[in-house]
Amino acid sequence: MFFKSRDVHISNPFKLYWKKNWTFQIVHMEGGIHIEAKGLGVSIRAPFEPNDNPMIAADSLILREEKNRQSLYNSWKLKRSNQKINM
């Protein structure tokens, strides 16, 4: 399947060159259209609006996931350092 985004033909699934570990695809499921990302052992998805740019939607999906992972890591690191102090 191919779709056109601003005079560029993108295959489905597609990759972003700055996110080499991830594969993206536009899927129709649960009564709507979603963008789905698979990589690093996880699969995440978000709603995709018809007027969205697939590249920007894919990038923002991964950005949200990276911020979430960083937040969880910082929380774990803080908890770990507090346990060492209390010992």
Steps between C-alpha positions, in 0.01 A plus 500: 500500500625845410367837604598846392622766741588836347622360168695217670383142467540305824455124526312343787681399725758778489808607695646833604872528437554670839313218681670193354377255768132574434256396227177694446177418324157650453233251612122492501375349823252552780283721281772749416832559331813477717872536455683206654867483594692181570852483631719441803265226617186715517206587279328835548216665313322834482204636303587630154293777346456507121672839467803400714844463349614137558862600565409760762242270663756217521765730644268642767384149594858392567581828677215439746624144560859618557384767747295239685795259517734777618252599771468140619878459502551821700233390748670160540841665538369739769332216687818293481718783634253562784518132598881518516486812719253341743713189549 
